Structure formats: structure tokens, C-alpha cells
Amino acid sequence: MIARRQPRRRGHGLLSVCAVLSAACGEDPSAGACGEHDCTLPADRAELLQQLDGFADPVALWLREAANDAGDVPGDHEDWLAGLRGVLGCDAADERSFVVLSNAAFAPKAIVTQCATDPVAASRLFAVFEPGAGEDTLDGERFRLAAWDPDAAAFHRYQVAPRGQGLTVAVEPEFCGSCHGGPFAIEAWTPIMNEMTNPWAQWNAEPGFESFAFHENFPAGAGGPVYDALTREGRLDSASNLEPIVRAAIDRTTAARIATRSAAPTLDGAAALVRPVFCDENANYVSEVHDSGELLQTAVLDPGLRRALAQLEPDADWDFTRDEVLTLPPPQQGGAMVMIAVRGELTVQAEAALLSRGVLAPIDVVRVRALDWTHPFDSALRCQLWRDAVARAEAGALVPADFADDAALARALFDEALRVAPGASLADVGDDVVALDDAADAAATAAVLAGDFTAARSSPRALGDRIDAAVAALASPQGRDAIERERIRRGCAARLLFPIAPIVPGTETCS
């Protein structure tokens, strides 16, 4: 378990929390009904019902009863929250709000959940209130909803917008998907909470823990009536209580994603199944616990590689499989390291699901993650293997009709991605693996890609020994400096890859 310091309190303080479940993406609500993005609002109730046809999520169920002939619902955001709460069967006392310092100049935004004392129940609906335009408060007229449809096994997206004497919605607006879909334009909406663990640098985690960066970066003057109402005492909650709700939502989407393995084989379906092992579909962020030197090991080592090695070598005497925390020398100057981009929880859990369902084995994961293993996040080398395999498959290397289902095709595509040169595969080394410490080593990388594994061949045990020594060596002033340089590199990469990337201090001048 992670050791936790006693929180430093600053009197009553400003209470708030931070989770990233949908991004503002630079939206200016004054630009139109849905902000600067185009959206299609239903012309009337009949069109709204047509757009909701077949939907079984709580928003659709409520709108079918609540919308008037114009397709609007009279009242304000509080009426919507109360109505949705009723459909879900939740008590008002179990509604909770969480606030994020967004990627728009740290302007706060709020995430609201219902039935919050039951994470699984709460994960059915998220309401996201974003900063208003030209005002230091949240926009109570243009907020977003993501609601779980058990029949479709998917979240449906809604953009609320003002009209008449109330509010209406754009159903499944494309711009929500563009934010959450990331560089691979993933269509299915998935929940994202950028910081899922202590110390929640850009969250208010009180009561119980002070997120120092949240307090330092909270904009002067932010607040206003909508913000104040959503974050009043009894409504506002700690980041630590949002984490299990988001994890429950991730479990929903991961189960739905992995369930497609039994579908009729398609190249798109197979590619989506194995992509998380090779590529970063999203990112999470970890921070040092104040100035203590405590840092989650995920900052320097992929948890998927750690787990797979532990399964292959259960008797190995490795510190990195026993302790989730890396203890660094406390900072001499400049303060704690904050917001280190790490492999996203969605991809980690998708990979774990492939293992538990038998689509892949632990040695498969190690074969991929051992390449460029000092870069658990943002490895162009690993992701390019997947891209090249998909391109070859599209050119005829794999014929979907030859396979029984998506799982069989995904397995074949995975094997194709291990092929680095004609007649050479990363699986050719038997029970060993090809371990490449750093893809920046041009000569070593070129040899591996040419199929020469002589220098890079390693047993899983030897690779684990090397990792154990490398992780231990980081617990030094030099190691701390190396992690800080990597923090900046990854922060810059995340800004280029993901529209919803948070503000990472020190990356302001990234090109």
C-alpha cells in the first residue's frame, strides 16, 4: 500500500475536487447554442423522440417523459439533476460534485454523480459543468451528460443547451467523441479521470488530504452562483471518492469492449482489441506526494509489464513487484514533481482483460512492453508495430473471413505486429524476450527492427533483474533529475496527442 502523509491544512480552505470526464476543448459557450462547436438540436418533441429511439439510458428515459411539445424541458440544471436522480432511484443526499482545474487556464469545472455512495450505481451517469464564457462561474445552461445504456452496453452522450424557457439536448454530439476519442478517433465514449491516485495534484481532495497544486492554481475570483450551489457543503466530495466511481465506469466499458471478441471478425474490431497493448489511447498522471519524495512506481514502469513479469516469475526476488511506491530524495529546490503522464488506466485495464479472457498470455505482454521499457508512456516504437501490422493486414496479409471471430483475428494481428522484418518475429526467441531498454539507442533499435536479436535477447528473469536495478537506481538525486526531464517530455507529448490533456507545469513552451 502507498504510505500517506498527514495532510497539511490551511484553515477551512477552498473545497473542490478535480476529475476529467469530459473536456471543455476550448469551448466558448457564447458562440452558439452549444458553444463554439456546431450541434444539432431537435426541432420538436417528435424529432427528439426519434433521435432517442432505442436508447435505454437514464437520460433518454427521463426525456421521453419530461420533454414538452417543443422538445424542451422547462426549468434549469437543478431540475434536470433532480429529474435524472428520480429515474435512477437515487436520494438527493447521495448526490456528489467534484471539481476539476481544467485545461482552460485552470478554470474549475464540476462533475456531478448520483447514488455516489454506491460506485457501481453512480457510474451510470455523469454530468459535467464547464466554465462559462466571460464569467467566473460554471455554465448552468450548457453542460454535458454521459449515461450508460445497459441494452447497448455503451455510454450515450448529450450536450445540453438553452432554448425557450428551459433546456434541450443535442443527442450524441460529435465533438464530445473527438475529445474522448483521442488520436485514434475511438467512437465509444469512455470515462477519463486524469489523476486516479494520491496526491491528486490538480484536485481538491479534502476532506482527508490537501492537494497543494489545486490550492495554488485555483484562479482568483472563480466561483459564482452555479459553482457555489454545486459545491456547497454536503454536495462537494473528495477526489478519493470519485476514483471508485470512475473505475466502475471503466469496468463497464472494458467489459463491453472485450465482449466484442466473440463478434464476427473484422479488421477494425481486431485492431481495436489489441491496440491498447501497443499504443496510448489515453493518459493518466501521477505526482509526488507534496515534497516527500513519494512517487507511484507507475511514473517509471508500466504496470502491465510489472504484472506480466510477476506472473511469469512468481518466485523472483524483485522489489519492484512488492512495492508500488518509489522513494526519491526530497526536492532540494523547485518543489514537488507534478503531473507525470503515465499509461492510461483504460489501456491498462483493457490489456488485463485480454489476459484474463485468454486472448493473450503474460509472455505476449512482456514481448511488447519489453521494447522501449524505460518509456512506459509515449513509445513511438511500440505503437508503430501495431500501425505497420494493421497496414499489412489491410493490404491482404490477413483475411478476416479466415477466422472464427474477432478474438482469433486479434490473436493473428497481434502475432503479425510482432513481425519486425521478413522472416523475423519477436516471438522467435522461444521462452526468452527481446528487451530494448531505450528506443533512443538508434543502433540497438535498428538491429532489433532488422531481426537481429543477439544483443537484446533476454530471459524474463534477467529482464526483471535489470528493471529492479534500474528502478532502485532512480532513488537518487540523479534519478530524480532524470524523472523530471521525462516528466516534461511526456507532458509535451500528451499535449500534442490528447485534446483533454491537463495543464502540466513546465510544458508551456512545448512546440
CORLIN-V692829 format. One record per helix or strand. SS is the DSSP state (H for helix, E for strand). FROM is the first residue (numbers start at 1). TO is the last residue. If there is no record, write none. Layout:
ss->SS from->FROM to->TO
ss->SS from->FROM to->TO
This chain:
ss->H from->29 to->31
ss->H from->45 to->51
ss->H from->58 to->66
ss->E from->73 to->74
ss->H from->77 to->88
ss->H from->92 to->94
ss->E from->96 to->101
ss->E from->108 to->113
ss->H from->119 to->122
ss->E from->125 to->131
ss->E from->138 to->149
ss->E from->154 to->163
ss->E from->166 to->171
ss->H from->174 to->184
ss->H from->212 to->217
ss->H from->224 to->230
ss->E from->236 to->236
ss->H from->239 to->262
ss->H from->267 to->278
ss->E from->283 to->286
ss->E from->294 to->296
ss->H from->297 to->299
ss->H from->303 to->312
ss->H from->319 to->321
ss->E from->325 to->327
ss->E from->340 to->343
ss->H from->345 to->356
ss->H from->362 to->369
ss->E from->371 to->371
ss->H from->380 to->397
ss->H from->400 to->402
ss->H from->406 to->417
ss->E from->419 to->421
ss->E from->424 to->425
ss->H from->426 to->429
ss->E from->433 to->434
ss->E from->436 to->436
ss->H from->442 to->449
ss->E from->457 to->458
ss->H from->460 to->473
ss->H from->477 to->497
